[in-house]
Amino acid sequence: MYTRSTIKTQVKLFLFFVAIFCCPRLYGQFSVGLEGGANVSTVDFRGVEGIDEGYFHGYFIGIAPRLTKNKITLLLDLNYSYRGHEFGSSDLIEESTKYRTPYWIISPQAEYRLHKSFGIGLGFYMGMEIEEAQKTPFDDEWVNTDEFDIHQSPSYGFNLGVKYFFDKVYIKALFDFGIKNVLSPEVQSINGTTLELYQRSVLLGVGYLFDF
């Protein structure tokens, strides 16, 4: 049952959001960035000697609502990140096993404009794994490994990025630094040795801003 207090609260919230969307310059300039590009990812594998990490070449596509006031922008980066990694022995990196782990990424960030055309940003990200698949030197196709739970989700970490703006068009470079061991507990220990796997990823892309 709705009370008078509840109705007043709902009306205030409604008017607040109407004011934001109808008068965005009172709070800052609201815009949305559509972006996509290359995603080069790898891992920092710890616990076993003689392992070489390789790079996985994927892509990302996403949307980033932004609120800008003066030189400071607060944004929420939402993207599909097709990433993975590979590793093998020091002598057989060409015959390494590849892992494909696409993610849905949520990343709140703060961006500061050092110049009209150049900005730097710092943020936090959380990733929800969509699926797991691997491809060994003996496989012709990718094999789904969801049932083995090699990785655990969510993953999270920090990111640091730069952007260069050409009016509405911009280019970006973003480095994701994972701080969570993404190996599942079932495979974190082998013969008493603790294994750790930390994600690293570099996103290079282009975007376009839509102002509202």
SERO-4910 file (N, C-alpha, C, O; in steps of 0.05 Angstrom, whole numbers):
BEGIN
 pado doro    nc1    nc2    nc3   cac1   cac2   cac3    cc1    cc2    cc3    oc1    oc2    oc3
  Met    A     17    -24      0      0      0      0     18     25      0     37     26     15
  Tyr    A     11     44    -17     27     69    -19     19     89      2     -5     95      5
  Thr    A     38     99     17     33    120     37     39    147     25     51    148      3
  Arg    A     31    168     38     36    195     28     66    200     27     76    213      8
  Ser    A     81    190     46    110    193     46    123    179     23    141    189     10
  Thr    A    113    154     17    124    139     -6    119    154    -32    136    155    -49
  Ile    A     94    164    -36     87    179    -60    105    203    -63    114    209    -85
  Lys    A    109    218    -42    126    242    -43    155    235    -51    167    249    -67
  Thr    A    165    213    -40    192    204    -47    194    197    -77    213    204    -90
  Gln    A    174    182    -87    174    175   -115    172    199   -134    185    200   -154
  Val    A    155    219   -126    153    243   -142    180    258   -142    188    268   -163
  Lys    A    193    260   -120    219    274   -118    239    260   -136    254    273   -151
  Leu    A    240    233   -135    258    218   -152    252    222   -182    270    226   -198
  Phe    A    226    222   -189    218    226   -216    227    254   -226    238    256   -248
  Leu    A    222    275   -210    230    302   -218    260    305   -219    270    320   -236
  Phe    A    274    290   -202    303    292   -203    314    281   -229    331    294   -242
  Phe    A    304    258   -238    313    246   -263    304    262   -287    318    264   -307
  Val    A    280    274   -286    271    291   -307    289    315   -310    296    324   -332
  Ala    A    297    327   -287    315    350   -287    342    343   -299    354    359   -314
  Ile    A    352    319   -293    378    311   -304    377    309   -335    395    318   -348
  Phe    A    356    296   -345    355    291   -374    345    316   -389    353    320   -412
  Cys    A    329    333   -376    319    357   -390    338    380   -387    339    398   -404
  Cys    A    353    381   -366    372    403   -361    400    392   -354    410    397   -332
  Pro    A    412    377   -372    437    363   -366    460    382   -359    478    374   -344
  Arg    A    459    407   -369    481    425   -363    482    435   -335    502    446   -326
  Leu    A    460    431   -319    461    437   -291    480    418   -276    491    425   -256
  Tyr    A    483    394   -287    499    373   -274    524    367   -290    543    354   -280
  Gly    A    525    376   -315    547    370   -333    536    361   -360    511    359   -364
  Gln    A    553    357   -379    546    348   -405    543    318   -406    562    304   -401
  Phe    A    519    308   -413    515    280   -415    519    271   -444    509    283   -463
  Ser    A    535    250   -447    540    239   -474    543    208   -472    547    198   -450
  Val    A    542    195   -495    546    166   -496    566    160   -517    564    169   -540
  Gly    A    586    144   -510    606    136   -530    601    108   -540    597     89   -524
  Leu    A    601    104   -566    600     78   -578    628     71   -588    640     88   -602
  Glu    A    639     48   -580    667     43   -587    673     14   -592    657     -4   -584
  Gly    A    695      9   -605    703    -18   -610    732    -19   -620    743      2   -627
  Gly    A    744    -42   -621    771    -44   -630    784    -70   -623    771    -90   -617
  Ala    A    811    -70   -622    827    -94   -617    831    -98   -587    832    -79   -571
  Asn    A    833   -123   -579    837   -130   -551    860   -151   -550    856   -174   -559
  Val    A    883   -143   -541    906   -161   -539    909   -169   -509    914   -152   -492
  Ser    A    906   -195   -504    905   -203   -476    925   -226   -471    933   -240   -489
  Thr    A    933   -229   -445    951   -250   -437    946   -254   -407    926   -244   -396
  Val    A    963   -270   -394    960   -275   -365    988   -274   -353   1008   -278   -366
  Asp    A    988   -269   -327   1012   -272   -310   1008   -298   -295    992   -299   -276
  Phe    A   1023   -319   -303   1019   -346   -292   1041   -350   -271   1065   -349   -278
  Arg    A   1033   -356   -247   1052   -360   -225   1049   -387   -212   1027   -398   -210
  Gly    A   1071   -398   -202   1071   -423   -187   1086   -445   -200   1093   -465   -187
  Val    A   1092   -443   -226   1107   -464   -241   1129   -450   -258   1124   -431   -271
  Glu    A   1152   -461   -256   1175   -451   -272   1174   -462   -300   1162   -483   -305
  Gly    A   1186   -447   -319   1188   -457   -346   1164   -454   -363   1161   -467   -384
  Ile    A   1145   -436   -355   1121   -431   -371   1123   -404   -384   1129   -384   -371
  Asp    A   1118   -404   -410   1118   -379   -425   1089   -371   -432   1074   -388   -443
  Glu    A   1082   -347   -426   1055   -337   -433   1055   -325   -461   1073   -311   -468
  Gly    A   1034   -331   -476   1031   -319   -503   1008   -300   -503    993   -297   -484
  Tyr    A   1004   -287   -526    983   -267   -529    959   -278   -545    963   -293   -564
  Phe    A    936   -269   -537    911   -276   -551    901   -250   -564    897   -230   -551
  His    A    895   -251   -590    886   -228   -605    855   -230   -609    846   -246   -624
  Gly    A    841   -212   -595    812   -212   -597    802   -184   -604    815   -169   -618
  Tyr    A    778   -178   -594    766   -152   -599    747   -144   -577    741   -161   -559
  Phe    A    738   -120   -577    718   -111   -558    698    -92   -572    705    -79   -592
  Ile    A    674    -90   -562    654    -72   -572    637    -64   -548    630    -81   -532
  Gly    A    631    -38   -546    617    -29   -522    604     -2   -524    605     11   -544
  Ile    A    593      6   -501    579     31   -498    588     44   -472    593     30   -452
  Ala    A    591     71   -472    601     84   -448    586    110   -442    593    131   -453
  Pro    A    565    109   -426    551    134   -417    571    151   -401    586    141   -384
  Arg    A    570    177   -406    590    195   -394    576    221   -384    557    231   -396
  Leu    A    586    231   -361    577    257   -351    602    274   -346    619    267   -330
  Thr    A    603    297   -361    627    314   -360    621    340   -347    601    353   -354
  Lys    A    637    348   -329    636    375   -316    663    387   -316    682    377   -303
  Asn    A    666    409   -331    692    422   -334    712    402   -346    708    393   -369
  Lys    A    734    395   -332    754    377   -343    751    348   -333    767    331   -341
  Ile    A    731    343   -317    728    316   -305    704    302   -317    682    314   -319
  Thr    A    708    277   -324    686    260   -335    684    235   -318    704    222   -313
  Leu    A    659    229   -311    653    203   -298    639    186   -319    620    195   -331
  Leu    A    648    162   -322    636    145   -343    633    116   -333    647    107   -315
  Leu    A    615    102   -346    611     73   -341    615     58   -367    598     59   -385
  Asp    A    637     44   -369    644     30   -393    632      2   -392    638    -14   -373
  Leu    A    615     -5   -411    602    -31   -412    609    -43   -439    603    -32   -460
  Asn    A    623    -66   -439    632    -77   -464    632   -108   -464    634   -121   -443
  Tyr    A    631   -118   -488    636   -147   -493    665   -149   -501    674   -137   -520
  Ser    A    680   -165   -485    709   -167   -489    716   -196   -497    714   -215   -481
  Tyr    A    723   -200   -523    731   -226   -533    761   -229   -527    778   -219   -542
  Arg    A    768   -243   -506    796   -245   -497    803   -274   -490    786   -292   -492
  Gly    A    828   -278   -483    837   -304   -476    867   -303   -469    878   -282   -462
  His    A    880   -326   -471    909   -327   -466    920   -354   -477    904   -371   -485
  Glu    A    945   -356   -477    958   -382   -484    984   -385   -469    997   -365   -462
  Phe    A    992   -409   -464   1018   -414   -452   1027   -443   -458   1011   -460   -465
  Gly    A   1053   -446   -455   1066   -472   -460   1093   -472   -447   1100   -454   -433
  Ser    A   1109   -493   -452   1135   -495   -441   1154   -475   -455   1148   -466   -477
  Ser    A   1176   -469   -443   1195   -449   -454   1205   -458   -481   1211   -440   -498
  Asp    A   1206   -483   -487   1217   -493   -512   1195   -497   -533   1201   -501   -557
  Leu    A   1169   -497   -525   1148   -504   -544   1126   -483   -545   1103   -489   -546
  Ile    A   1134   -457   -543   1113   -436   -543   1097   -437   -569   1074   -429   -569
  Glu    A   1110   -445   -592   1095   -447   -617   1073   -469   -615   1054   -468   -630
  Glu    A   1076   -488   -597   1057   -509   -593   1040   -506   -568   1032   -525   -556
  Ser    A   1036   -481   -561   1023   -475   -535    993   -481   -537    981   -483   -559
  Thr    A    980   -483   -514    951   -487   -512    938   -460   -510    947   -443   -495
  Lys    A    917   -456   -526    903   -430   -526    877   -433   -510    863   -453   -511
  Tyr    A    871   -412   -495    846   -410   -480    830   -386   -489    840   -364   -491
  Arg    A    804   -390   -494    786   -369   -502    766   -364   -480    751   -382   -472
  Thr    A    766   -339   -469    748   -333   -446    735   -305   -451    745   -286   -439
  Pro    A    715   -304   -467    701   -278   -471    687   -269   -445    677   -286   -429
  Tyr    A    685   -243   -441    673   -232   -417    654   -209   -423    656   -196   -444
  Trp    A    635   -205   -405    620   -180   -403    634   -163   -383    638   -172   -360
  Ile    A    642   -139   -390    658   -122   -373    642    -98   -364    629    -85   -380
  Ile    A    643    -92   -338    632    -67   -327    655    -52   -314    669    -63   -297
  Ser    A    658    -26   -322    681    -12   -312    675     18   -307    673     34   -326
  Pro    A    670     26   -282    668     54   -275    695     67   -276    714     57   -265
  Gln    A    696     91   -288    722    105   -291    719    135   -286    697    146   -290
  Ala    A    741    147   -279    742    176   -277    763    186   -297    785    175   -299
  Glu    A    756    206   -313    774    215   -334    780    245   -330    762    260   -324
  Tyr    A    805    253   -335    813    281   -331    825    291   -357    843    278   -368
  Arg    A    815    314   -367    825    326   -392    850    343   -385    848    364   -374
  Leu    A    873    333   -393    897    349   -391    898    371   -411    910    392   -407
  His    A    884    366   -434    883    384   -456    855    380   -469    842    361   -464
  Lys    A    847    399   -485    821    397   -499    819    371   -514    797    359   -516
  Ser    A    841    361   -525    840    337   -541    851    312   -528    850    290   -539
  Phe    A    862    314   -503    876    292   -491    867    288   -462    866    307   -447
  Gly    A    860    263   -456    851    257   -429    863    231   -419    870    213   -434
  Ile    A    866    229   -392    875    204   -380    853    195   -360    839    211   -349
  Gly    A    852    168   -357    831    158   -340    841    135   -322    860    122   -328
  Leu    A    827    132   -300    833    111   -280    807     99   -271    788    113   -266
  Gly    A    806     72   -268    781     60   -260    785     32   -249    807     23   -244
  Phe    A    762     19   -245    760     -8   -235    743    -24   -254    724    -13   -265
  Tyr    A    749    -49   -257    732    -65   -275    724    -92   -261    738   -102   -244
  Met    A    701   -102   -269    692   -128   -261    683   -143   -286    668   -132   -302
  Gly    A    692   -167   -290    685   -183   -313    670   -208   -306    677   -223   -288
  Met    A    648   -214   -321    633   -239   -318    639   -256   -342    633   -249   -365
  Glu    A    651   -279   -337    658   -297   -359    634   -309   -372    615   -318   -358
  Ile    A    634   -310   -399    611   -321   -414    614   -350   -419    595   -366   -417
  Glu    A    639   -358   -427    644   -386   -432    674   -391   -430    690   -373   -430
  Glu    A    681   -417   -430    709   -425   -431    713   -444   -454    696   -462   -459
  Ala    A    735   -441   -468    742   -460   -489    772   -461   -492    786   -442   -486
  Gln    A    782   -484   -501    811   -487   -505    817   -501   -532    800   -514   -543
  Lys    A    841   -496   -541    850   -508   -566    879   -517   -562    897   -500   -561
  Thr    A    884   -543   -561    911   -554   -557    924   -557   -585    910   -556   -605
  Pro    A    950   -563   -585    963   -568   -611    951   -592   -626    955   -595   -650
  Phe    A    935   -609   -612    924   -632   -625    895   -628   -633    882   -647   -644
  Asp    A    884   -604   -628    856   -599   -635    854   -582   -660    869   -563   -664
  Asp    A    835   -589   -677    830   -573   -701    811   -551   -696    810   -531   -709
  Glu    A    794   -555   -675    773   -535   -668    774   -529   -638    786   -544   -623
  Trp    A    761   -508   -631    758   -501   -602    740   -521   -588    720   -530   -599
  Val    A    748   -529   -564    733   -548   -548    722   -534   -523    738   -523   -508
  Asn    A    696   -534   -519    684   -521   -496    693   -536   -470    691   -560   -468
  Thr    A    702   -520   -450    711   -532   -425    696   -521   -401    706   -521   -378
  Asp    A    671   -512   -405    656   -501   -383    652   -522   -360    653   -514   -337
  Glu    A    649   -547   -367    644   -567   -347    668   -572   -328    665   -582   -306
  Phe    A    692   -564   -337    716   -568   -321    722   -545   -302    738   -547   -283
  Asp    A    708   -522   -306    711   -499   -288    740   -492   -283    749   -490   -260
  Ile    A    755   -488   -305    783   -481   -302    786   -453   -290    804   -447   -274
  His    A    769   -435   -299    770   -407   -289    746   -401   -272    725   -414   -274
  Gln    A    749   -382   -254    727   -373   -237    719   -345   -244    736   -328   -251
  Ser    A    694   -339   -240    683   -313   -247    668   -303   -222    656   -319   -208
  Pro    A    667   -276   -217    678   -255   -234    708   -250   -231    720   -259   -211
  Ser    A    719   -236   -250    746   -227   -248    744   -197   -242    724   -184   -249
  Tyr    A    765   -186   -231    765   -157   -226    794   -146   -224    813   -161   -220
  Gly    A    796   -120   -227    822   -107   -226    820    -77   -231    798    -66   -231
  Phe    A    842    -65   -236    843    -36   -242    850    -32   -272    860    -50   -285
  Asn    A    844     -8   -281    852     -2   -309    861     27   -310    853     45   -295
  Leu    A    878     32   -330    889     58   -335    888     63   -365    896     46   -381
  Gly    A    878     86   -373    874     91   -402    880    120   -410    882    138   -394
  Val    A    883    123   -436    886    150   -448    867    151   -472    861    131   -485
  Lys    A    859    176   -478    841    181   -501    851    206   -515    861    225   -503
  Tyr    A    848    206   -541    854    230   -557    829    235   -574    819    218   -588
  Phe    A    819    260   -572    794    268   -584    798    285   -609    814    303   -610
  Phe    A    782    277   -630    780    293   -654    751    302   -656    735    292   -672
  Asp    A    743    322   -640    716    330   -637    699    307   -626    704    299   -603
  Lys    A    681    295   -642    664    274   -632    678    246   -634    670    227   -620
  Val    A    698    244   -650    712    219   -654    736    218   -635    749    238   -631
  Tyr    A    741    194   -623    764    192   -606    777    164   -610    764    145   -618
  Ile    A    803    164   -603    817    138   -602    825    133   -573    830    152   -558
  Lys    A    826    108   -565    831    101   -537    851     78   -535    853     61   -553
  Ala    A    866     79   -513    883     56   -505    878     52   -476    880     70   -460
  Leu    A    871     27   -469    864     21   -441    879     -5   -432    879    -25   -447
  Phe    A    891     -4   -409    905    -27   -398    890    -38   -374    887    -23   -354
  Asp    A    881    -63   -376    868    -76   -353    889    -92   -338    903   -109   -349
  Phe    A    889    -88   -311    909   -102   -294    893   -118   -274    883   -107   -254
  Gly    A    891   -144   -278    875   -161   -260    889   -166   -234    913   -170   -233
  Ile    A    873   -165   -212    885   -169   -185    873   -194   -171    879   -200   -148
  Lys    A    856   -208   -186    844   -233   -174    854   -257   -189    856   -258   -213
  Asn    A    861   -277   -173    869   -303   -185    845   -316   -197    826   -324   -183
  Val    A    845   -318   -224    820   -328   -238    820   -358   -241    801   -369   -253
  Leu    A    840   -373   -231    839   -402   -231    819   -411   -211    818   -401   -188
  Ser    A    802   -430   -217    783   -441   -198    797   -455   -176    819   -466   -180
  Pro    A    785   -457   -152    799   -470   -129    807   -498   -135    826   -508   -124
  Glu    A    792   -512   -153    798   -540   -159    825   -544   -173    837   -565   -172
  Val    A    834   -523   -187    860   -526   -201    881   -506   -191    901   -502   -205
  Gln    A    877   -495   -167    896   -476   -157    919   -490   -143    940   -478   -137
  Ser    A    916   -516   -138    938   -531   -124    944   -557   -138    926   -573   -142
  Ile    A    969   -561   -146    978   -585   -158   1003   -595   -143   1023   -581   -142
  Asn    A   1001   -618   -130   1023   -630   -115   1034   -610    -94   1058   -608    -90
  Gly    A   1015   -596    -81   1023   -578    -60   1032   -550    -70   1038   -533    -53
  Thr    A   1033   -546    -96   1041   -520   -107   1016   -503   -113    998   -513   -126
  Thr    A   1017   -479   -103    994   -461   -109    998   -447   -136   1019   -434   -140
  Leu    A    978   -450   -153    980   -437   -179    962   -412   -180    941   -411   -168
  Glu    A    972   -392   -194    958   -366   -195    958   -357   -224    977   -359   -239
  Leu    A    935   -345   -232    931   -335   -259    918   -307   -258    895   -305   -249
  Tyr    A    933   -287   -267    922   -260   -266    921   -249   -294    939   -251   -310
  Gln    A    898   -237   -300    893   -228   -328    906   -201   -333    909   -183   -316
  Arg    A    915   -198   -358    926   -173   -368    914   -168   -396    913   -187   -412
  Ser    A    906   -144   -402    894   -139   -427    899   -110   -436    898    -92   -419
  Val    A    903   -106   -462    906    -79   -473    885    -76   -495    883    -92   -514
  Leu    A    868    -55   -492    847    -49   -512    855    -25   -528    862     -4   -517
  Leu    A    855    -27   -554    861     -5   -572    838     -2   -591    831    -20   -606
  Gly    A    825     21   -590    800     24   -605    794     53   -613    809     71   -608
  Val    A    771     55   -626    761     81   -634    732     84   -626    718     63   -624
  Gly    A    723    108   -621    695    112   -612    684    138   -623    697    154   -635
  Tyr    A    657    141   -619    643    165   -628    625    173   -605    611    157   -594
  Leu    A    624    200   -599    608    211   -578    581    222   -589    581    237   -608
  Phe    A    560    214   -575    533    226   -580    525    243   -557    523    232   -534
  Asp    A    521    269   -561    514    287   -539    484    288   -536    469    286   -555
  Phe    A    475    291   -510    447    293   -504    441    317   -487    418    323   -480
***
